[in-house]
Amino acid sequence: MSDFEHVFDKPPAGAAEDWTIPQDWRAYTETEHKTWDTLYARQMKILPGRAADVFFKGLKALDLNTGGIPDFSLMNPKLQALTGWTVVCVPGLVPDEVFFDHLANRRFPSGQFIRKPDQLDYLQEPDIFHDVFGHVPMLTDPDFAAYMEAYGKGGQRAASLGMLPNLARLYWYTVEFGLMQDTGGLRIYGAGIVSSATESVFAIEDPSPNRLGFDLERVMKTLYRIDDFQQVYFVIDSIEALKGETLKDFGPIYERLQGADAIPIETILPTDEVFTEGTQAYAAKGGRFAA
């Protein structure tokens, strides 16, 4: 899900009506498999002490380090046995209604391709490493699996009410860039962070960003950055608590949010629970790995 802008308006040639395509695992080249291995090894040096325990449990349960890009025909039975989810390949970013329908039916859409060896540090469109390494381990957790299903079902309602931008912010600040309180302190669970070597360090240790306690309506009003490190991260108490928030009736929330001003990214409100009041120095220097 990327700010509701998508590559295709209809399924391209070779895609099914639900936009899925075969993974065609045997077609991956040796270079592509080595790229996965390089990315995996790099993240496993960085993430201990930074990523949440639940993420590591998911990695272990799915055994994603067997050498090369995971074969969905081998991975999916393990995932399905744990939480009823499967991973399906799609040809790129898909329309919102397609994305929500897959989530609502416990199917996670993943890119089929993997980045080039010279793109290890930054890629605009999510690839299979971001989607599978970043997202799928969390889907082994029953509470997170339920949260994602509820999000998919809620997306259809949000679309009918014109509230997709607000719902997108919830996804962005949880599924993609969420932090949580865990054993030993703040830890990463968002896929956009755990799949990034640089942001894995930045999100936890850099003095620049704000780190604030999660509040559903506050998050749904907060703007975000698409192509750079975040200026604010929101911290949940637990995955179970996040699921509980999502199972609320969003109708009254949407009524309160109608016409409400968006909150600038760097803002700290008097009502915020502040874990870290950031310097915002990184953003002030212009971002994108500014020196």
Summary of the structure (lengths in Angstrom):
residues: 291
radius of gyration: 18.3
end to end distance: 29.6
largest distance: 54.9
contacts: 921
relative contact order: 0.13
helix: 48%
strand: 12%
